[in-house]
Amino acid sequence: AGCNPVTTNEKLAAAARGHSDDMAVNDFFSHTGSDNASFVDRVERQGYSWSRLGENIAAGYSTPASVMNGWMNSSGHRANILNCAFTEIGIGYTYLANDTGSINYRHYWTQDFATPR
């Protein structure tokens, strides 16, 4: 039982990294980017052709283990992680040491999950 392992996709990783950077630098925490782009927009901008997409974001968790624990304790995030239909993943992480904005989590995480078309 269980899902097959997902494989890393560089286009998904670029979309995820870009969103983590955007949240950190532009002082917000949302699935919608500072340019009003959705995660679908970000993935498509990277040239990824998809049939299924999902995104998890998190902020404030300082380690991969802690952010995974947070996601696994949230039903919606856990559903993305455990969705066997997803075959590829891209992960983005940005650390902003001097995070002095109104949103100052310092650690910004994005997971983009997909199944290619």
Phi, psi and omega in degrees: 000173180100174182266159169289152178298145172278156176249150179285136176239127185295327179293319176294320179296320179296319178296317181293315178299316180300321181287320176299316177300314182301313180299317182294309187286325185259011166061055175209167176221104185193158172287340178270127183287170179297339177264012180073012180282142173274171177295330175299313178303315183296318180293317180293326176300332179278358178086018181273128177261117192238157170244341178209137181222151172207156180218138169243139171232155177205161178209148177095346179277128188269350181225156175303320180297319182290321179291322177296321177299317178298314179296319182291340177268010177238121189302318180294318179292317179300321179300320176296313183298321185264007180284108184293347178287336178282133181243346182225156182216150169226136183238135176235139178220132176231133175248121178247096187301315182258061182278094186253008180287184178289335173253104186236069178278339182068322181247124183232126187236141173220134170242125172248123180252145179203162166238125182289156176283000000 
